Amino acid sequence: KNKEDSHLLLKKFLDKINRISSSDLVEILQKTDSNRQTILMISIEMNHLKTVEMLLNTYYSNENNIGDKYGNFPIHHVAKIGSVEALNILIKNGGFKFETNGNYENALHIAAANNRFKFIKEYLSYEKSLVEKKDTLTLKDYT
């Protein structure tokens, strides 16, 4: 109930800002806390999946998907909590990036360090499907 209330309040706030000024909305979405975490990253860490999906689907794009002060992107935060559902939300809504953080760690490093085996399995499955898709497209291009 509390997550739902927070989600609705945030949605109303962002919709109102967007109606007034889309440039202000982008600025708000890129604002960070003392750890340089955006509202998207905080929502991931708090496991507010409905809010994460709404932010990615409605407000975020890869262009304003920035890293925190340690260079962690949303995918790193999802790997830390190990949420397969959050991973699928990132994939579905274009928030999935193959990035390394400031310590040259990718999402798999973070997941392994936190014993997030279900996440690792799903991540590798998605990565494999991308490789297979790319290989298929490459073969078609040359035939």
FENKASUL-V899204 format. One record per residue. N is the residue number from 1. OMEGA is omega in whole degrees, -180 to 180 (* if undefined). Layout:
n=N omega=OMEGA
n=N omega=OMEGA
//
This chain:
n=1 omega=-179
n=2 omega=177
n=3 omega=-180
n=4 omega=178
n=5 omega=179
n=6 omega=180
n=7 omega=-179
n=8 omega=179
n=9 omega=179
n=10 omega=179
n=11 omega=179
n=12 omega=180
n=13 omega=-178
n=14 omega=177
n=15 omega=-180
n=16 omega=178
n=17 omega=-179
n=18 omega=178
n=19 omega=-178
n=20 omega=-176
n=21 omega=180
n=22 omega=178
n=23 omega=175
n=24 omega=179
n=25 omega=179
n=26 omega=179
n=27 omega=179
n=28 omega=-180
n=29 omega=-180
n=30 omega=176
n=31 omega=-178
n=32 omega=175
n=33 omega=-177
n=34 omega=177
n=35 omega=-176
n=36 omega=176
n=37 omega=177
n=38 omega=178
n=39 omega=177
n=40 omega=-179
n=41 omega=179
n=42 omega=178
n=43 omega=177
n=44 omega=-178
n=45 omega=-179
n=46 omega=179
n=47 omega=175
n=48 omega=-171
n=49 omega=178
n=50 omega=179
n=51 omega=178
n=52 omega=-180
n=53 omega=179
n=54 omega=-180
n=55 omega=-179
n=56 omega=-176
n=57 omega=-172
n=58 omega=-168
n=59 omega=-174
n=60 omega=170
n=61 omega=179
n=62 omega=-178
n=63 omega=180
n=64 omega=177
n=65 omega=-172
n=66 omega=180
n=67 omega=177
n=68 omega=-175
n=69 omega=177
n=70 omega=-179
n=71 omega=179
n=72 omega=176
n=73 omega=179
n=74 omega=180
n=75 omega=178
n=76 omega=179
n=77 omega=177
n=78 omega=179
n=79 omega=-180
n=80 omega=179
n=81 omega=175
n=82 omega=-177
n=83 omega=176
n=84 omega=179
n=85 omega=178
n=86 omega=176
n=87 omega=179
n=88 omega=176
n=89 omega=178
n=90 omega=-179
n=91 omega=-176
n=92 omega=-173
n=93 omega=174
n=94 omega=-180
n=95 omega=-179
n=96 omega=178
n=97 omega=172
n=98 omega=-176
n=99 omega=170
n=100 omega=180
n=101 omega=-179
n=102 omega=177
n=103 omega=-179
n=104 omega=178
n=105 omega=172
n=106 omega=-177
n=107 omega=180
n=108 omega=176
n=109 omega=-179
n=110 omega=-179
n=111 omega=-180
n=112 omega=179
n=113 omega=-179
n=114 omega=177
n=115 omega=-179
n=116 omega=-172
n=117 omega=178
n=118 omega=177
n=119 omega=-179
n=120 omega=-180
n=121 omega=-179
n=122 omega=179
n=123 omega=-179
n=124 omega=177
n=125 omega=178
n=126 omega=180
n=127 omega=179
n=128 omega=-180
n=129 omega=177
n=130 omega=180
n=131 omega=179
n=132 omega=179
n=133 omega=179
n=134 omega=179
n=135 omega=179
n=136 omega=179
n=137 omega=-180
n=138 omega=179
n=139 omega=179
n=140 omega=-179
n=141 omega=-176
n=142 omega=-179
n=143 omega=*
//
